[in-house]
């Protein structure tokens, strides 16, 4: 079973920042997605510092790997040079450069290159002052190395501090696993996430994330189990669910569908008057 596009849309909208304007939420989204992508690559290496040296084979391969993982996280659709992606949680971006180029130019080329030349320990991100990774020779022992920042667990929630709703880690999980096929025998959403998060991310990050989802259960009344037999592409105007006609629906179904349609308008930044 897959999560329906309605559920993904609802959770994605809940990841919007309560603050309007500025680039803070976009910068925090980028830092979060770089960290998640790094964690997947680090897990594949069995942990420890990962080499991203552009001048040797291992470093080049690791760069390709983190670019791929970042793309999986943020890309919604790409065809005929048209890119639909997420640059800021809660908003869909129809412009901008390829995700591979985004992480290459904004992370691997700028802060990592700067860190490779630093004589003192270098951490990322700098803004806000809640680093998740340490970069470069002075911090990792490798000129082009990236490793986990000591105490990243205390800093990670800071990247989600401005999100409107009170279940950011739960809604983030629904967005991240929007294309994931879940076991149809699962009867509880925490069980579903426990399995897929452990499969994809490191033991340390998975344990931290699952614990947060468990603590948010009181505020996650909107979350259901995956219910769709078919994958529904989120962010595609033509595949976010059909409006059914000629059938009778109860009030709860109608309210949920109206909320879903309002979420679609919001994420596409289309002004409307809420009911």
N, C-alpha and C positions, 0 to 999 in steps of 0.2 A: 504494500500500500504506500501511496505517496501523500504528502501534505497537499491539500487543495490550494489553488491559487488564491482563493478567498482568505484562507487562514494565513498564507504567507503575506498577502497584501495587508491584512490587519496587523500582524506582528511587525511588519516592516514600517508601517506608519507610526506605530508606537515607539519606534527607535528614533523618531525625529527629536531635534533639540528644542527645548523650551525657549531658547533665545533666538530671536530672528536677526538676520544679518550677520556679517562677519564671516571669517573663514575658520574659526576655532573648531567647529564640529566637523568640517571637512578634513582639517589637519589631524584631528583625533581619529577619525574614521580611517584615514590612510595609515596612521601609526598602528592602529589595531589590526588592520588587515595584513600589514607587513609582518607583524608579530605572529599572527596565526599561520601565515605562509611559512615563516621561518621555523616555527615549531614542527610543522609537518616534515620539512626537510631534515631538521635536526633529529627527529624520531627515526627517520629512515637510515640515519648514520649511527644510531644507537646512543645518541646523546653526545654532549661535549661540544667544544668549539668547532664550528663549520668553516671551512676555507672557501672564500669567494674570490680568490686571486684570478684576475682576468687574463693572466699570462701563463697559466698552466691548465692542463686538461681537467683536473679535478675541480678547480675553481670555476672554470667555464661551465662544466656540467652542473655544478651546484647553482650557478646563476640561472641556468635554463630551468632548473627544478623549481626555484623559488618564484620565478616569473610565471611558470605554469600554475603553481598553487595559488598565487595571487589572482591570476586570471580566473580560476575556478571560483574564487570567492566573490569577485566583483562583476564579472561579465554576465549580462543577462541574455544578450543576443547580438550576433554579428553576421551580417550578410550584405553583399554588394557595397562594401566600404561603409556601411551603416553600423554604428556601434551604439548599443544600449547597455549602459553599465551603471554602477553605483560609485560615485565619488564621495557621497555624503550619506550616511544612514538616514533613511526616511525620505530620500529624494532620488528620483531616477534621472540619469544624465543621458541626453541624446547627442551630446557633443564630446569633445575631448579626444585625446590620443589613445591608441591601443593600451590595454592594461599592462602588457609586457613592457612597453616603452615608458609607461608611468612609473613603474617600480624601478626600472633601470635608470632613468634619468633623475627621479626624485629621491631615490634611496641608495641604490648601489653606486651611482656615479657621484652624488654630492656628499651626503654624510659619511658613507663608508670610505670614500676616497679621502675625505678630510681627516677621518679617524686614522687612516693608514699613515698619515704624515704627522700625527700628534705625538708629542713626547710624554703627554700625561693621559691618564685614562679618559676615554670618550664614551658617553652613553647616549642612548636614543630612546624616545624623543626628548628634545630639550624643552619643548612647549607642549602641554604643561610640564612642570618639573616633576614628572612621574615616569622615569625611564623604565623600559621593559627589556632592553638589550644593551650589551656593552660591545663596543666595536674597536678594532685596531690592535696594534702591537702592545701598547701600554696596558690595555684592559684585558686582552685575551691571550697574549703571548704569540699571536700570529698577526702579521701586518694586515692581512685582509680577512681576519677572523671575526666571526660574530658568535656571541654566546649569550646566555640568559643573564640579565642584570640581577644581582643579589637583592632579593626582596621584591621581585616583580609582582608577586602575589598581592602585596599591599598597594602597589601602584596601578595595577590593571583596572580596578573599579573607577579610578579617576578619569579614565578616558570615556566612561559612560555616565559621568556625574551630571551632565546637563540634559540627559534624556528625559522626556516628559513623564513617562510612565514608570511604575515601580517593579517591573519584571524584565529589565534589560537583558540579562543573561539568557532568560528563557526565550524572549523574542529574537535575540541574536542567533540562538541555536536553530530556531525555525527558519530564519533566513539563510543561514549557512548550509543547512541540510535540506534546502528547498527542492533539490533534484534527487534526493536520496530515496531508495526503495527500502521501506521498513518491513520487518517481519509482520505478516498479517495476524499472527497469533498473539501479539502484544496487547495487553489489556490496560496499560497505564502509561501515560506519556513520559514520565520520568524513567521508566524502564526502557522505553524506546530510545531516549537520548543517551542513557547510560551506555547502551550497546554501541551506538554509532559514534559517539564522542570518543570512547575508548579505542575504537577501531582506527580512527583518523588522526587523533592527536596524542601527544606524549602523555605518559602516566601522570606526571605532575600537573599539567594543564587540564587534563581530563578530570582528575580528582577535584581540582579547584572549581572547575566549571559546573560539574554535576552537583557539588555541594551548594553552589549559589542557586542553581535551578530549584533544588529542594527547599531552600530558604524562601524562595519567591512564590511558592505554591499558593499562598494565601492571596497573592495579588495577580494570579494568572488564571482567573476564572474564564477567560476568553479562549484558553487553549484546549483543543480537542485532540483526539488521536488522529493519525493519518487516515483519511477516509476515501481517497481517490484511487480507483483501480488503474487509472492511466496518468501518466505524467502530464502536468499542465504547466507550461512555461510561464513563469512570472515575469512581468515587464513587457509582455507581448500583447498589444492591444487586441489581437484577434484570438488570444488563447487564455484569457483570464477568467474563463467561465462563460457560459451562455445564459441569457435571460430566457427562462422557460415561459412558455405561453400555453394557454388552453388547459392548465391544470390548477387545482385548488391547493393553496398553501395556507398554513396556519399563521397566526400573527408573529410568532417567534421567527419562523422562516423568512417572512417578509421583512421584518426588522433587521435580521442578519444580512439579508441581501442588499437592503438599502445602505446599511453601514459599509458593506463591501464596495458598493458602487461609489459611495462618498470617498472611501479610501483611494480608489483608483483615480478619481478626479484630483484628490489632494497630492498624491505622489507624482502626478503629471503636471502639477502646479496650475490646474484649471480652476478659476474662481467659480464658486457656486454658493447658493444660499442654503445652508443646512436646514433640514426639516425640523 
